[in-house]
Amino acid sequence: MPICKKCNNNVSKVYECDHTDDEEYCKECYTELHYYLTEKN
């Protein structure tokens, strides 16, 4: 199973994009990151 780069948990699906520097994040960390990015503007 993939491991989230941010929280180090085993997850069933990972997400990555330019914002994560192509590191694999779980859904929760990925959502949190994007929420932070969109709210900060």
DABEL-V817254 format. One record per residue. N is the residue number from 1. RES is the residue in one small letter. PSI is psi in degrees with one decimal (NA if undefined). BURIAL is I if it has 16 or more other ideal C-beta (glycine too) atoms within 10 Angstrom, else O. Layout:
BEGIN
N&RES&PSI&BURIAL ; N&RES&PSI&BURIAL
END
This chain:
BEGIN
1&m&146.8&O ; 2&p&156.8&O ; 3&i&131.4&O ; 4&c&130.2&I ; 5&k&-27.4&I ; 6&k&-49.3&I ; 7&c&-6.1&O ; 8&n&22.4&O ; 9&n&149.1&O ; 10&n&129.2&O ; 11&v&158.4&I ; 12&s&-27.5&O ; 13&k&141.4&O ; 14&v&156.9&I ; 15&y&145.7&I ; 16&e&155.0&O ; 17&c&-173.9&O ; 18&d&-34.5&O ; 19&h&-25.6&O ; 20&t&10.3&I ; 21&d&36.5&O ; 22&d&21.0&O ; 23&e&154.6&O ; 24&e&124.3&I ; 25&y&148.4&I ; 26&c&169.3&I ; 27&k&-42.7&O ; 28&e&-47.0&O ; 29&c&-39.3&I ; 30&y&-44.9&I ; 31&t&-43.5&O ; 32&e&-44.3&O ; 33&l&-48.1&I ; 34&h&-34.5&O ; 35&y&-45.7&O ; 36&y&-44.0&O ; 37&l&-39.3&O ; 38&t&-31.8&O ; 39&e&-23.6&O ; 40&k&-17.8&O ; 41&n&NA&O
END
